[in-house]
């Protein structure tokens, strides 16, 4: 436990816990909405914010936050009004965001694309005290939305038409999900990087779904998995001297494979039990009906 003696590792573990908490918390709604790759697209757009921060010599995290929120809103507007050409518009937004980040960084004073590496792939050991403050503020908002509005967000994620009939502000809630996902991307970019952040939004949720059935249990399990893998990946990267972002994602994938292997026999047993129950119920209905028909036959 000597790694706790170092201030940079203390900050790294705090940052890892915040990311492990927030990424699956918003990721579960993206998975329900079948928008698992939305985090990846926002990450591309956020790169323009990072480059703009370098160019204006301001905090890249806050600039990435502003640009990614604007990009997330644009994605929702394209989804509403884009119709058949929406996928092309989204593709241009994603790739234009990455190209803009590279271009702006190269134009910045003393700018070099090497500066983007810590944001593309993560560099958790370089997290500063000001980064921790920013991440705490953003993570607090993400958890407030994902936990406080979980019933409304779940309803919208499952069936927008039904949610609209019940009187929920569907478009406002969709925008809120998009903005929250954008904030989560900026929280996670220093830990796992913009290119890998989507994995931490999706894979813990997919892993939890292998062994859970209800939404609430899946939510709690996904967040627990997220915190576990980010903390264990950070400690592993410290001892093995490997990149933290890649380590966290690979551990998450490994855990998904393990849970899937464990859940498969249980799923088969559950399916056999359900089939046996259906057969029993069918017999209970058919036998009395057959007896009644026999009683009606004249002697």
C-alpha positions in Angstrom: 0.0 0.0 0.0 3.0 2.3 -0.3 1.5 3.9 -3.4 -0.9 5.8 -1.1 2.1 7.7 0.2 2.3 9.6 -3.1 0.1 12.6 -3.7 -0.2 11.9 -7.4 -1.5 8.4 -6.7 -4.0 9.7 -4.2 -5.3 12.1 -6.9 -5.3 9.2 -9.4 -7.4 7.0 -7.3 -9.9 9.8 -6.6 -10.2 10.5 -10.3 -10.5 6.8 -11.1 -13.3 6.4 -8.5 -15.2 9.4 -10.0 -15.0 8.0 -13.5 -15.9 4.5 -12.4 -19.0 6.0 -10.7 -20.2 8.3 -13.4 -19.5 6.5 -16.7 -21.7 3.4 -16.1 -24.3 5.7 -14.3 -25.0 7.5 -17.6 -24.0 4.6 -19.8 -26.9 2.4 -18.7 -29.3 4.9 -20.2 -27.3 5.1 -23.5 -27.4 1.2 -23.6 -31.2 1.2 -23.1 -31.5 3.8 -25.9 -29.3 1.8 -28.2 -26.8 4.6 -28.4 -23.8 2.8 -27.0 -21.4 4.6 -29.2 -22.6 8.1 -28.4 -19.8 8.5 -25.9 -17.3 7.7 -28.6 -18.8 10.4 -30.8 -18.8 13.0 -28.0 -15.1 12.1 -27.4 -14.3 13.0 -31.0 -16.1 16.4 -30.6 -14.4 17.1 -27.2 -11.0 16.9 -28.9 -11.8 20.2 -30.6 -12.4 21.7 -27.1 -9.0 20.4 -26.0 -7.3 22.0 -29.0 -9.2 25.2 -28.4 -8.0 25.3 -24.8 -4.4 25.0 -26.0 -5.0 27.7 -28.6 -6.5 30.1 -26.1 -4.1 29.1 -23.4 -7.1 28.2 -21.1 -8.0 25.1 -19.2 -8.5 22.3 -21.8 -10.9 20.4 -19.5 -13.4 23.3 -19.3 -13.1 24.1 -23.0 -13.7 20.4 -23.8 -16.7 20.5 -21.5 -18.3 23.4 -23.3 -17.6 22.1 -26.8 -18.7 18.5 -26.0 -22.0 19.8 -24.5 -22.6 21.8 -27.7 -21.7 18.7 -29.8 -24.1 16.5 -27.7 -27.0 19.0 -28.2 -26.2 19.1 -32.0 -26.3 15.3 -32.0 -29.8 15.3 -30.5 -31.0 17.9 -32.9 -29.7 15.9 -35.8 -31.4 12.8 -34.4 -34.7 14.7 -34.3 -34.6 16.4 -37.6 -31.9 14.7 -39.6 -34.1 11.9 -40.9 -32.4 9.9 -43.7 -29.3 12.1 -43.9 -28.8 12.2 -40.2 -26.1 9.5 -40.1 -24.0 11.4 -42.6 -24.3 14.6 -40.6 -23.2 12.8 -37.4 -20.2 11.3 -39.2 -19.1 14.7 -40.3 -19.6 16.1 -36.8 -17.5 13.2 -35.3 -14.6 13.3 -37.7 -14.7 17.1 -38.0 -14.3 17.3 -34.2 -11.2 15.1 -34.2 -9.7 17.0 -37.2 -10.5 20.3 -35.5 -8.7 19.3 -32.3 -5.6 18.3 -34.2 -5.6 21.5 -36.3 -6.2 23.9 -33.3 -3.5 22.2 -31.3 -1.0 22.6 -34.0 -1.9 26.3 -34.3 -1.5 26.9 -30.6 1.7 28.6 -29.2 4.3 25.9 -28.7 1.6 23.5 -29.8 2.3 19.9 -30.7 0.0 17.0 -31.3 2.0 15.2 -28.7 0.0 17.4 -26.2 -3.1 15.5 -27.2 -1.8 12.1 -26.2 -2.8 12.5 -22.5 -6.3 13.4 -23.6 -6.6 10.7 -26.3 -5.4 7.8 -24.2 -5.5 9.1 -20.7 -2.8 9.9 -18.2 -4.2 9.4 -14.8 -0.9 10.1 -12.9 -0.8 13.6 -14.3 -4.1 14.6 -12.8 -3.7 17.9 -10.9 -5.6 19.2 -7.9 -7.5 21.6 -10.1 -8.5 18.7 -12.3 -9.8 16.9 -9.3 -11.9 19.9 -8.3 -13.3 20.1 -11.9 -14.0 16.4 -12.0 -15.8 16.4 -8.6 -18.1 19.2 -9.7 -19.0 17.5 -13.0 -19.4 14.1 -11.4 -21.7 15.6 -8.8 -24.0 16.9 -11.5 -23.9 13.6 -13.4 -24.9 11.6 -10.3 -27.6 14.1 -9.4 -29.2 13.6 -12.8 -28.8 9.9 -13.2 -30.0 9.0 -9.7 -32.5 11.8 -9.0 -34.2 11.4 -12.4 -33.8 7.7 -12.8 -37.5 6.9 -13.2 -38.1 9.5 -15.8 -34.9 8.7 -17.7 -35.7 5.0 -17.7 -39.2 5.6 -19.0 -37.8 7.8 -21.9 -35.0 5.3 -22.7 -37.5 2.4 -22.8 -40.3 3.9 -24.9 -40.4 7.5 -25.9 -44.0 7.4 -27.2 -45.3 6.0 -24.0 -43.3 8.5 -21.9 -44.7 11.3 -24.1 -48.3 10.0 -23.5 -47.7 10.0 -19.7 -46.8 13.7 -19.9 -43.0 13.5 -19.5 -41.0 16.2 -21.3 -39.3 13.7 -23.7 -37.2 16.1 -25.7 -35.9 17.9 -22.6 -35.0 14.6 -21.0 -33.2 13.5 -24.1 -31.2 16.7 -24.2 -30.4 16.2 -20.5 -29.1 12.7 -21.2 -26.9 14.0 -24.1 -25.5 16.8 -21.9 -24.9 14.5 -19.0 -23.0 12.1 -21.3 -20.9 15.0 -22.6 -20.0 15.9 -19.0 -19.1 12.3 -18.3 -16.7 12.2 -21.3 -14.8 15.2 -19.9 -14.7 13.7 -16.5 -13.2 10.5 -17.9 -10.8 11.8 -20.5 -7.9 12.2 -18.2 -8.4 8.7 -16.8 -9.1 6.4 -19.8 -8.8 8.9 -22.7 -11.3 10.2 -25.2 -10.8 7.2 -27.5 -11.6 4.7 -24.8 -14.2 6.5 -22.7 -17.1 4.9 -24.5 -15.9 1.5 -23.3 -16.2 2.4 -19.7 -19.7 3.7 -20.3 -20.9 0.5 -22.0 -18.9 -2.6 -20.9 -19.7 -2.4 -17.1 -23.4 -2.1 -18.0 -23.2 -5.1 -20.4 -21.3 -7.1 -17.7 -23.9 -6.3 -15.1 -26.7 -7.3 -17.4 -25.3 -10.8 -17.6 -26.2 -11.5 -14.0 -29.0 -9.1 -13.2 -32.6 -8.7 -14.3 -34.1 -5.5 -12.8 -33.0 -2.0 -13.8 -32.1 -0.8 -10.3 -29.9 -3.9 -9.5 -28.2 -3.5 -12.9 -27.6 0.2 -12.2 -26.0 -0.5 -8.8 -24.0 -3.5 -10.2 -22.7 -1.5 -13.2 -21.5 1.3 -10.9 -19.9 -1.2 -8.6 -18.1 -2.8 -11.5 -17.0 0.6 -12.8 -15.5 1.7 -9.5 -13.8 -1.7 -9.0 -12.2 -1.9 -12.5 -11.0 1.7 -12.4 -9.4 1.4 -9.0 -7.8 -2.0 -9.8 -6.6 -0.8 -13.2 -5.0 2.3 -11.7 -3.2 0.2 -9.1 -2.1 -2.4 -11.7 -0.8 0.3 -14.0 1.3 1.7 -11.1 3.0 -1.6 -10.3 3.3 -2.9 -13.9 4.2 0.5 -15.4 1.7 0.3 -18.2 -0.9 2.9 -19.5 -3.8 3.3 -17.1 -6.5 3.7 -19.7 -5.7 0.6 -21.6 -5.3 -1.4 -18.4 -8.7 -0.3 -17.1 -10.5 -1.2 -20.3 -8.8 -4.6 -20.6 -9.7 -5.5 -17.0 -13.3 -4.4 -17.7 -13.4 -6.7 -20.8 -11.9 -9.5 -18.9 -14.6 -9.2 -16.2 -17.3 -9.1 -18.8 -16.0 -12.4 -20.2 -15.9 -14.0 -16.8 -19.4 -12.9 -15.9 -20.7 -14.1 -19.3 -19.1 -17.5 -18.7 -20.7 -17.7 -15.3 -24.1 -16.5 -16.4 -24.5 -18.9 -19.3 -25.2 -22.0 -17.3 -27.5 -20.1 -15.0 -29.4 -18.7 -18.0 -29.8 -22.2 -19.4 -31.0 -23.6 -16.1 -33.4 -20.6 -15.9 -34.7 -21.3 -19.4 -35.2 -25.1 -18.6 -37.1 -24.2 -15.4 -39.3 -21.7 -17.3 -40.0 -24.3 -20.0 -40.9 -26.9 -17.4 -43.2 -24.4 -15.7 -45.0 -23.5 -18.9 -45.4 -27.2 -19.7 -46.9 -27.8 -16.2 -49.3 -24.9 -16.6 -50.4 -26.2 -20.0 -51.1 -29.6 -18.5 -53.1 -28.1 -15.7 -55.3 -26.4 -18.2 -55.6 -29.2 -20.7 -56.4 -32.0 -18.3 -59.5 -30.5 -16.7 -60.7 -29.4 -20.2 -60.3 -33.0 -21.5 -62.2 -34.4 -18.5 -65.0 -31.9 -19.0 -65.3 -32.9 -22.7 -65.4 -36.6 -21.7 -68.2 -35.9 -19.2 -70.3 -34.3 -21.9 -70.1 -37.4 -24.2 -73.4 -39.3 -23.9 -73.2 -42.8 -22.5 
